[in-house]
Amino acid sequence: MWKASTPKDWQDEPMAMEAELQPAVDQLMNQIQRIGTYGFRELRLELASERFRVDFWNKWGLALVRALLSAFDAERAQIPAKRGQPLAATLALLDDDSAAIYPFTTDGLRAFLADCRAAGNLRWGEIDGFTDWWWGKRAPRNVLTGNASDIGEDDGQI
Protein backbone atom coordinates (compact mmCIF):
# COMPACT_ATOMS: atom_id res chain seq x y z
CA MET A 1 0.00 0.00 0.00
CA TRP A 2 2.77 2.49 0.84
CA LYS A 3 4.99 1.56 -2.04
CA ALA A 4 6.22 4.57 -4.08
CA SER A 5 4.89 7.06 -1.53
CA THR A 6 8.12 8.68 -0.42
CA PRO A 7 9.10 12.11 -1.74
CA LYS A 8 11.93 10.69 -3.86
CA ASP A 9 9.34 8.62 -5.73
CA TRP A 10 7.01 11.47 -6.69
CA GLN A 11 9.08 14.64 -6.61
CA ASP A 12 10.36 14.96 -10.15
CA GLU A 13 12.40 17.86 -11.40
CA PRO A 14 9.93 20.51 -12.62
CA MET A 15 9.95 21.50 -16.27
CA ALA A 16 11.63 24.75 -17.20
CA MET A 17 9.16 27.61 -17.65
CA GLU A 18 9.98 27.91 -21.35
CA ALA A 19 9.36 24.24 -22.06
CA GLU A 20 6.14 24.24 -20.06
CA LEU A 21 4.75 27.41 -21.66
CA GLN A 22 5.89 26.98 -25.27
CA PRO A 23 2.80 24.99 -26.36
CA ALA A 24 0.52 27.60 -24.76
CA VAL A 25 2.43 30.46 -26.41
CA ASP A 26 2.20 28.71 -29.78
CA GLN A 27 -1.54 28.36 -29.23
CA LEU A 28 -1.75 32.06 -28.30
CA MET A 29 0.03 33.12 -31.50
CA ASN A 30 -2.37 30.96 -33.55
CA GLN A 31 -5.32 32.41 -31.65
CA ILE A 32 -4.16 35.96 -32.41
CA GLN A 33 -4.04 35.06 -36.10
CA ARG A 34 -7.61 33.67 -35.90
CA ILE A 35 -9.39 36.14 -33.62
CA GLY A 36 -7.05 39.13 -33.69
CA THR A 37 -5.78 41.32 -30.90
CA TYR A 38 -8.53 40.23 -28.51
CA GLY A 39 -6.40 37.13 -27.91
CA PHE A 40 -3.83 39.33 -26.19
CA ARG A 41 -6.43 40.79 -23.84
CA GLU A 42 -7.51 37.27 -22.88
CA LEU A 43 -3.94 36.60 -21.75
CA ARG A 44 -4.59 38.96 -18.78
CA LEU A 45 -0.94 39.73 -18.14
CA GLU A 46 -1.92 42.49 -15.72
CA LEU A 47 -2.80 39.70 -13.27
CA ALA A 48 0.55 37.94 -13.62
CA SER A 49 3.44 38.45 -11.25
CA GLU A 50 6.16 40.89 -12.23
CA ARG A 51 8.71 38.09 -12.46
CA PHE A 52 6.49 36.16 -14.86
CA ARG A 53 5.91 39.24 -17.04
CA VAL A 54 9.64 39.98 -17.18
CA ASP A 55 10.50 36.38 -18.12
CA PHE A 56 7.63 36.23 -20.63
CA TRP A 57 8.73 39.51 -22.23
CA ASN A 58 12.38 38.40 -22.47
CA LYS A 59 11.45 35.12 -24.16
CA TRP A 60 8.38 35.91 -26.30
CA GLY A 61 7.74 39.66 -26.08
CA LEU A 62 8.83 40.78 -29.54
CA ALA A 63 7.30 37.72 -31.20
CA LEU A 64 4.01 38.59 -29.50
CA VAL A 65 4.28 42.22 -30.65
CA ARG A 66 4.95 41.08 -34.23
CA ALA A 67 1.93 38.74 -34.10
CA LEU A 68 -0.31 41.51 -32.76
CA LEU A 69 0.85 43.99 -35.40
CA SER A 70 0.30 41.35 -38.10
CA ALA A 71 -3.24 40.52 -36.97
CA PHE A 72 -6.18 41.43 -39.19
CA ASP A 73 -7.27 44.02 -36.59
CA ALA A 74 -3.79 45.37 -35.85
CA GLU A 75 -5.13 48.94 -35.76
CA ARG A 76 -6.72 48.09 -32.38
CA ALA A 77 -3.36 47.20 -30.84
CA GLN A 78 -2.12 50.12 -28.79
CA ILE A 79 1.45 49.06 -28.30
CA PRO A 80 3.78 51.83 -27.14
CA ALA A 81 7.14 52.22 -28.82
CA LYS A 82 9.94 54.74 -28.62
CA ARG A 83 11.92 56.33 -31.40
CA GLY A 84 13.21 59.47 -29.76
CA GLN A 85 9.78 59.97 -28.21
CA PRO A 86 6.83 57.69 -27.41
CA LEU A 87 4.61 56.68 -30.33
CA ALA A 88 2.44 53.79 -31.51
CA ALA A 89 4.26 50.67 -32.66
CA THR A 90 4.02 49.51 -36.27
CA LEU A 91 5.54 46.61 -38.19
CA ALA A 92 7.86 49.05 -39.97
CA LEU A 93 9.00 50.40 -36.62
CA LEU A 94 10.01 46.89 -35.50
CA ASP A 95 12.62 46.83 -38.27
CA ASP A 96 14.07 50.20 -37.22
CA ASP A 97 17.16 49.72 -35.06
CA SER A 98 16.67 53.11 -33.41
CA ALA A 99 13.20 52.14 -32.14
CA ALA A 100 12.25 50.07 -29.12
CA ILE A 101 9.04 48.60 -27.73
CA TYR A 102 8.20 49.28 -24.10
CA PRO A 103 7.88 45.92 -22.33
CA PHE A 104 4.63 45.12 -20.50
CA THR A 105 6.47 45.15 -17.18
CA THR A 106 6.38 47.65 -14.32
CA ASP A 107 9.72 49.08 -15.44
CA GLY A 108 8.37 49.42 -18.96
CA LEU A 109 5.35 51.34 -17.66
CA ARG A 110 7.52 53.65 -15.55
CA ALA A 111 9.83 54.33 -18.50
CA PHE A 112 6.86 55.02 -20.78
CA LEU A 113 5.27 57.48 -18.33
CA ALA A 114 8.58 59.27 -17.75
CA ASP A 115 9.23 59.49 -21.51
CA CYS A 116 5.71 60.81 -22.12
CA ARG A 117 6.26 63.50 -19.52
CA ALA A 118 9.64 64.46 -20.98
CA ALA A 119 8.53 64.43 -24.62
CA GLY A 120 5.12 66.00 -24.19
CA ASN A 121 4.02 64.79 -27.63
CA LEU A 122 0.99 62.77 -26.45
CA ARG A 123 -2.20 63.94 -24.77
CA TRP A 124 -3.33 62.30 -21.54
CA GLY A 125 -6.09 60.37 -23.36
CA GLU A 126 -3.57 58.85 -25.76
CA ILE A 127 -1.25 57.92 -22.89
CA ASP A 128 -4.17 56.40 -20.99
CA GLY A 129 -5.16 54.38 -24.06
CA PHE A 130 -1.66 52.90 -24.30
CA THR A 131 -1.38 52.12 -20.58
CA ASP A 132 -4.85 50.58 -20.42
CA TRP A 133 -4.37 48.37 -23.47
CA TRP A 134 -0.74 47.33 -22.96
CA TRP A 135 -0.40 47.23 -19.17
CA GLY A 136 -4.04 46.95 -18.08
CA LYS A 137 -3.62 50.07 -15.92
CA ARG A 138 -4.90 53.60 -16.19
CA ALA A 139 -2.43 56.44 -16.59
CA PRO A 140 -2.07 58.73 -13.60
CA ARG A 141 -3.81 62.06 -14.13
CA ASN A 142 -0.67 63.95 -13.14
CA VAL A 143 1.57 62.27 -15.70
CA LEU A 144 1.91 65.46 -17.76
CA THR A 145 1.57 68.13 -15.09
CA GLY A 146 2.81 66.66 -11.84
CA ASN A 147 6.26 66.49 -10.41
CA ALA A 148 8.41 63.89 -12.20
CA SER A 149 9.12 62.17 -8.87
CA ASP A 150 5.35 61.79 -8.32
CA ILE A 151 4.75 59.65 -11.39
CA GLY A 152 3.42 56.33 -10.28
CA GLU A 153 3.45 57.24 -6.60
CA ASP A 154 0.32 57.16 -4.46
CA ASP A 155 -1.98 56.73 -7.42
CA GLY A 156 -2.55 53.01 -7.00
CA GLN A 157 -1.47 52.27 -10.57
CA ILE A 158 2.08 51.02 -10.31
C-alpha positions as CSV (number, residue, x, y, z in Angstrom):
1,M,0.0,0.0,0.0
2,W,2.8,2.5,0.8
3,K,5.0,1.6,-2.0
4,A,6.2,4.6,-4.1
5,S,4.9,7.1,-1.5
6,T,8.1,8.7,-0.4
7,P,9.1,12.1,-1.7
8,K,11.9,10.7,-3.9
9,D,9.3,8.6,-5.7
10,W,7.0,11.5,-6.7
11,Q,9.1,14.6,-6.6
12,D,10.4,15.0,-10.2
13,E,12.4,17.9,-11.4
14,P,9.9,20.5,-12.6
15,M,9.9,21.5,-16.3
16,A,11.6,24.8,-17.2
17,M,9.2,27.6,-17.7
18,E,10.0,27.9,-21.3
19,A,9.4,24.2,-22.1
20,E,6.1,24.2,-20.1
21,L,4.8,27.4,-21.7
22,Q,5.9,27.0,-25.3
23,P,2.8,25.0,-26.4
24,A,0.5,27.6,-24.8
25,V,2.4,30.5,-26.4
26,D,2.2,28.7,-29.8
27,Q,-1.5,28.4,-29.2
28,L,-1.8,32.1,-28.3
29,M,0.0,33.1,-31.5
30,N,-2.4,31.0,-33.6
31,Q,-5.3,32.4,-31.7
32,I,-4.2,36.0,-32.4
33,Q,-4.0,35.1,-36.1
34,R,-7.6,33.7,-35.9
35,I,-9.4,36.1,-33.6
36,G,-7.1,39.1,-33.7
37,T,-5.8,41.3,-30.9
38,Y,-8.5,40.2,-28.5
39,G,-6.4,37.1,-27.9
40,F,-3.8,39.3,-26.2
41,R,-6.4,40.8,-23.8
42,E,-7.5,37.3,-22.9
43,L,-3.9,36.6,-21.7
44,R,-4.6,39.0,-18.8
45,L,-0.9,39.7,-18.1
46,E,-1.9,42.5,-15.7
47,L,-2.8,39.7,-13.3
48,A,0.6,37.9,-13.6
49,S,3.4,38.4,-11.3
50,E,6.2,40.9,-12.2
51,R,8.7,38.1,-12.5
52,F,6.5,36.2,-14.9
53,R,5.9,39.2,-17.0
54,V,9.6,40.0,-17.2
55,D,10.5,36.4,-18.1
56,F,7.6,36.2,-20.6
57,W,8.7,39.5,-22.2
58,N,12.4,38.4,-22.5
59,K,11.4,35.1,-24.2
60,W,8.4,35.9,-26.3
61,G,7.7,39.7,-26.1
62,L,8.8,40.8,-29.5
63,A,7.3,37.7,-31.2
64,L,4.0,38.6,-29.5
65,V,4.3,42.2,-30.7
66,R,4.9,41.1,-34.2
67,A,1.9,38.7,-34.1
68,L,-0.3,41.5,-32.8
69,L,0.8,44.0,-35.4
70,S,0.3,41.4,-38.1
71,A,-3.2,40.5,-37.0
72,F,-6.2,41.4,-39.2
73,D,-7.3,44.0,-36.6
74,A,-3.8,45.4,-35.9
75,E,-5.1,48.9,-35.8
76,R,-6.7,48.1,-32.4
77,A,-3.4,47.2,-30.8
78,Q,-2.1,50.1,-28.8
79,I,1.5,49.1,-28.3
80,P,3.8,51.8,-27.1
81,A,7.1,52.2,-28.8
82,K,9.9,54.7,-28.6
83,R,11.9,56.3,-31.4
84,G,13.2,59.5,-29.8
85,Q,9.8,60.0,-28.2
86,P,6.8,57.7,-27.4
87,L,4.6,56.7,-30.3
88,A,2.4,53.8,-31.5
89,A,4.3,50.7,-32.7
90,T,4.0,49.5,-36.3
91,L,5.5,46.6,-38.2
92,A,7.9,49.1,-40.0
93,L,9.0,50.4,-36.6
94,L,10.0,46.9,-35.5
95,D,12.6,46.8,-38.3
96,D,14.1,50.2,-37.2
97,D,17.2,49.7,-35.1
98,S,16.7,53.1,-33.4
99,A,13.2,52.1,-32.1
100,A,12.2,50.1,-29.1
101,I,9.0,48.6,-27.7
102,Y,8.2,49.3,-24.1
103,P,7.9,45.9,-22.3
104,F,4.6,45.1,-20.5
105,T,6.5,45.1,-17.2
106,T,6.4,47.7,-14.3
107,D,9.7,49.1,-15.4
108,G,8.4,49.4,-19.0
109,L,5.4,51.3,-17.7
110,R,7.5,53.6,-15.6
111,A,9.8,54.3,-18.5
112,F,6.9,55.0,-20.8
113,L,5.3,57.5,-18.3
114,A,8.6,59.3,-17.7
115,D,9.2,59.5,-21.5
116,C,5.7,60.8,-22.1
117,R,6.3,63.5,-19.5
118,A,9.6,64.5,-21.0
119,A,8.5,64.4,-24.6
120,G,5.1,66.0,-24.2
121,N,4.0,64.8,-27.6
122,L,1.0,62.8,-26.5
123,R,-2.2,63.9,-24.8
124,W,-3.3,62.3,-21.5
125,G,-6.1,60.4,-23.4
126,E,-3.6,58.8,-25.8
127,I,-1.2,57.9,-22.9
128,D,-4.2,56.4,-21.0
129,G,-5.2,54.4,-24.1
130,F,-1.7,52.9,-24.3
131,T,-1.4,52.1,-20.6
132,D,-4.8,50.6,-20.4
133,W,-4.4,48.4,-23.5
134,W,-0.7,47.3,-23.0
135,W,-0.4,47.2,-19.2
136,G,-4.0,47.0,-18.1
137,K,-3.6,50.1,-15.9
138,R,-4.9,53.6,-16.2
139,A,-2.4,56.4,-16.6
140,P,-2.1,58.7,-13.6
141,R,-3.8,62.1,-14.1
142,N,-0.7,64.0,-13.1
143,V,1.6,62.3,-15.7
144,L,1.9,65.5,-17.8
145,T,1.6,68.1,-15.1
146,G,2.8,66.7,-11.8
147,N,6.3,66.5,-10.4
148,A,8.4,63.9,-12.2
149,S,9.1,62.2,-8.9
150,D,5.3,61.8,-8.3
151,I,4.7,59.7,-11.4
152,G,3.4,56.3,-10.3
153,E,3.5,57.2,-6.6
154,D,0.3,57.2,-4.5
155,D,-2.0,56.7,-7.4
156,G,-2.5,53.0,-7.0
157,Q,-1.5,52.3,-10.6
158,I,2.1,51.0,-10.3
